[in-house]
Amino acid sequence: MPLIPEEPQIHESAQGPRATPASGRTAPTPRPVPGPRPAAPSRPGRPGPLRPAPPVQRTPRDAAPKPGPSAPAAPASATPQIQLIPASAQGALDAAEEAVDLLLDSGRAPGDVLVITTGEQHPWAVHELSFGEASYWAQHDAGDDVFYTDGAAAGRAGVRPVVVVAVNGGAESAAEALPTARSRAGSLLIVCGDPQQINAVLGAGV
């Protein structure tokens, strides 16, 4: 019968290991680590300042179109001044070149000048057209330099402050080119050629 005392030893050993993990479980109490969430209260500040910005942009849009219609009225009333430089058909191109030089020397920007020939084209135009019409007219659109064209293509040219015409062709070509040249001149039209031929087209008062 003395073998019975095994019961208290079995229960004590079984309870021992259970108690130790219980004490170990209490250690991981640092669960409040996810506490940095309170940083979120910054959200209410974002939408506030952004909303008042869009209505401010609407007011300038309404005011912009008002000054627009007043601008185009000015060029309609402008008429170019006409200057006549007597020259023969053979010397009209040289006279036009001299007129261009005087304009540039007086402070005119090269892009302000358009030169039109009523007969043979200017050598510059012939050279540039050899590279194709696209690159030729691209230089006209850029407006950085004096542009040379002939009467047949002058209608494609835009308005420039000064137009110089070399009447180096016949009467028919002059009759076609001069009205177009006058419509392309913003403030000054210089015509180099036979005065009688020019007066017959533009009027006796030239």
C-alpha positions in Angstrom: 0.0 0.0 0.0 2.8 2.6 0.4 2.8 3.1 -3.4 -0.3 5.3 -3.3 1.5 8.7 -2.8 1.9 9.1 -6.5 -1.3 11.2 -6.9 0.0 14.4 -5.3 3.2 14.4 -7.4 1.3 13.9 -10.8 -1.1 16.8 -10.1 1.6 19.2 -9.0 3.8 18.6 -12.0 0.8 19.0 -14.4 -0.2 22.3 -12.8 3.3 23.6 -12.8 3.8 24.1 -16.5 0.3 25.6 -16.9 1.1 28.4 -14.5 4.3 29.5 -16.2 2.7 30.2 -19.6 -0.1 32.1 -17.9 2.4 34.4 -16.4 4.1 34.7 -19.8 0.9 35.6 -21.4 0.5 38.6 -19.2 3.7 40.1 -20.6 2.5 40.8 -24.1 0.3 43.6 -22.7 2.0 46.2 -25.0 -1.0 46.0 -27.3 -1.5 49.8 -27.1 1.2 50.1 -29.8 -1.4 50.7 -32.5 -2.2 53.9 -30.6 -0.5 56.3 -33.2 -3.9 56.4 -35.1 -4.9 59.7 -33.4 -2.7 61.5 -36.0 -5.8 61.3 -38.3 -7.5 64.5 -36.9 -5.6 66.5 -39.6 -8.2 65.5 -42.3 -10.7 68.2 -41.5 -8.2 70.9 -42.6 -7.8 69.7 -46.2 -11.2 70.3 -47.8 -11.7 73.7 -46.2 -9.2 76.0 -48.1 -9.6 74.2 -51.5 -13.3 74.9 -52.0 -13.3 78.7 -52.1 -10.7 78.8 -54.9 -12.8 77.7 -58.0 -15.4 80.5 -57.7 -12.6 83.1 -57.9 -11.7 81.9 -61.4 -15.2 82.5 -62.8 -15.1 86.3 -62.4 -12.2 87.0 -64.7 -13.7 84.8 -67.4 -16.8 87.0 -67.5 -14.7 90.2 -67.6 -12.4 89.0 -70.4 -14.8 89.0 -73.4 -15.9 92.6 -72.8 -12.7 94.3 -74.1 -12.5 91.9 -77.1 -14.9 93.6 -79.5 -13.2 97.0 -79.2 -9.9 95.7 -80.6 -10.9 94.8 -84.2 -12.5 98.3 -84.8 -9.0 100.0 -85.1 -7.5 98.3 -88.2 -10.7 98.7 -90.2 -10.4 102.5 -90.3 -6.6 102.5 -91.1 -5.6 103.3 -94.7 -2.0 103.1 -95.9 0.0 106.1 -97.0 1.2 105.7 -100.6 4.7 106.8 -101.8 5.8 106.7 -105.4 9.4 106.2 -106.5 9.8 106.7 -110.2 11.7 103.9 -111.9 11.8 102.0 -115.2 10.6 98.4 -115.4 14.3 97.4 -115.5 15.2 99.5 -112.5 12.1 98.9 -110.4 13.6 96.0 -108.5 16.8 97.9 -107.6 14.7 100.9 -106.5 12.6 98.6 -104.3 15.8 97.2 -102.7 17.0 100.7 -101.9 13.7 101.5 -100.3 13.9 98.4 -98.1 17.4 99.4 -97.0 16.2 102.9 -96.1 13.3 101.4 -94.1 15.6 99.1 -92.1 18.1 101.9 -91.6 15.3 104.1 -90.2 14.5 101.5 -87.6 11.9 99.4 -89.2 11.9 95.7 -88.2 12.6 93.3 -91.1 9.4 91.4 -90.3 7.4 94.6 -90.9 8.2 94.7 -94.6 6.7 92.8 -97.5 8.1 93.1 -101.0 6.0 92.3 -104.1 7.2 92.1 -107.7 4.7 92.4 -110.6 7.0 90.8 -113.1 10.1 88.6 -112.6 10.5 87.3 -109.0 13.0 88.5 -106.6 16.2 86.3 -106.5 15.5 85.6 -102.8 12.1 84.2 -103.6 13.5 82.1 -106.5 16.1 80.6 -104.1 13.7 79.9 -101.3 11.1 78.4 -103.5 13.7 75.9 -104.7 13.4 74.2 -101.3 9.6 73.9 -101.6 6.6 76.1 -101.0 6.0 74.8 -97.5 9.4 76.1 -96.2 9.0 79.2 -98.3 5.6 80.2 -96.7 6.8 79.0 -93.3 9.2 81.9 -93.4 6.4 84.3 -94.2 4.3 83.0 -91.3 7.3 83.3 -88.9 7.5 87.1 -89.7 11.1 87.4 -88.7 12.5 88.9 -91.9 11.6 90.8 -95.1 9.5 88.5 -97.2 9.5 88.6 -101.1 6.8 87.3 -103.3 5.2 88.1 -106.7 1.9 89.6 -107.6 0.3 86.2 -108.4 0.9 84.9 -104.9 0.6 88.2 -103.0 -3.0 87.4 -102.1 -1.7 84.6 -99.9 0.5 87.0 -98.0 -0.7 88.5 -94.7 -0.9 92.2 -93.8 2.4 93.9 -92.9 3.0 97.5 -91.8 4.9 98.3 -94.9 4.6 96.9 -98.5 7.1 97.7 -101.2 6.1 97.0 -104.8 8.5 96.7 -107.7 6.5 97.3 -110.9 8.9 95.3 -113.1 6.3 93.8 -115.3 3.7 94.9 -117.8 0.6 97.0 -117.3 -1.7 94.0 -116.8 0.4 92.5 -114.1 0.6 95.8 -112.3 -3.2 96.3 -112.5 -3.6 92.9 -110.7 -0.8 93.2 -108.2 -1.2 96.9 -107.0 -4.7 96.6 -105.5 -3.6 93.4 -103.6 -0.5 95.2 -102.4 -2.6 98.1 -101.1 -4.8 95.7 -99.2 -1.8 94.1 -97.6 -0.2 97.4 -96.5 -1.0 98.3 -92.9 0.4 101.9 -92.8 2.7 102.5 -95.8 2.7 101.4 -99.4 5.8 102.2 -101.5 5.5 101.7 -105.2 8.6 101.7 -107.5 7.8 102.0 -111.2 6.4 104.1 -114.0 4.3 106.9 -112.4 1.7 107.0 -115.3 1.2 103.2 -115.0 0.9 103.4 -111.3 -1.5 106.4 -111.3 -3.7 104.6 -113.8 -4.2 101.8 -111.3 -4.1 103.5 -107.9 -5.5 106.8 -109.0 -4.2 110.2 -110.2 -3.7 111.5 -106.7 -0.7 109.2 -106.0 
